[in-house]
């Protein structure tokens, strides 16, 4: 099985492949949307489910404002957004029921992104976002040996072998084991060829629908937010949409 075309990029200039969007996006102001209480005994931030598009959504599934992030677990700009935006996004917007937030893995670095994607989806729905946030927070450590590991990993050719080599060499396998994922379960996920094909197909769909060219890319109610790549520019767009 060859690496799908959209995942075949060698991770040579890895950190340069992400984007740090500027702040010139403008969004027309909309009327405020109404908050909605969470189900009894729950908070909207605890309501998480998989989506047909291959992502995971947090919050009110019927929220009037639906935010999607196409992100890479190896992208420093995605990690920056996670560090700066996760807490205020949850507390100020998702918790109110006004905004739902969906994360969709996008392999901007090709083969490098496959291992953390497979392991990040090797979990129950309620563990998805905690693992995502921890991968983002620990990104510098996890990517410390990326140049050392890349050449030998990609040379293996077969996608599941490449994913396993990155997972072992960069420490992702130990990382998820330390957080409660049994090793046999993790290795089974790393050998899931169907899941790799889903990642490639979803990336192709994202390219066709939204022309995703970097990460993070944000979609609000089906519209790509141009020049929005950090919390400082995303929050004004949410407010302008009525959040």
Protein Blocks (a to p, Z undefined) as FASTA:
>chain_A
ZZdfklmpccfblmlmpccddfkbccddddddddddddehiafklpccddfkopacedjf
kbfbdcdddddfkbfklmmmmmmmmmmmmmmmmmnomaccddddddfklmmmmmmmmmmm
mccfklmmmmmmmmmmmmmmmmmmmmmmmmmmmmnopamlmmmmmmmmnommmmmmmnop
afklmmmmmmmmklmmmmmmmmmmmmmmnopabdcdddeehiacehiabfklmmmmmmmn
oZZ
